[in-house]
Amino acid sequence: AVVSTQSGHYGRDTNYILSMPRLTPDLIEEACQFVNPLKERELDLRGKKIQVIENLAATSDQFDCIDFSDNELKRLDSFPLLSRLSMLLLNNNKICKIAEDLYASLGNLETLVLTGNMIEELSDLKGLEKLPKLKYLSLMRNPVTTKTKYRFYVIHHCPTVRVLDYKRVRAQERETAKRIFGNKKAEKENTFVPGEPVKKGPTPQDREAIKAAIAKASSLDEIRKLEMVLNSGSIPGF
């Protein structure tokens, strides 16, 4: 029964949700299953108007490839552990978010085709960075591909990718990507954050003063203390 309210909107929304096509165990069982030209077991879920990934545990991890093309998915998430899955086809959906823990479920994924989706920002690709075996990636016809240095960003942050948008990643591109993005982490670590204690290392003059004090030290214990100060970079009393 549909729940009614004074405005009536909740009832209509509930009715819509109940009628929304879902990825049920029955749908998975009834979907076309075959051996594709790559001699991989493939599950064909194309064009089912699916909006949410769910119930994939019903596949019992029996497929090398799952084709979700031409659906209405908005998020790439909610995968169970699928150790066998090596290829995921998601052409022409509405995906704009990628789960950051995708690697925990899809550790053997090698091919990911996201052509024709709605990924907009480079930061939205963070969920792809930890996929340990990702080799073939397509993000064509996503808004993110228009971002400056998009290709270099992906090459640097997804170092296992060999082919990006159907173009082989070249050694020269990797070198350029490293020059552009390789020092970002170091820059971030050296950035001053208000409220955090400032780390001060010894100046050359401080080091010379400590070395002179070591030379003049009258006991082994005093020498050890001065050497500890010099090596630690903390210079109380100087």
Disulfide bonds with the S-S distance in Angstrom:
none
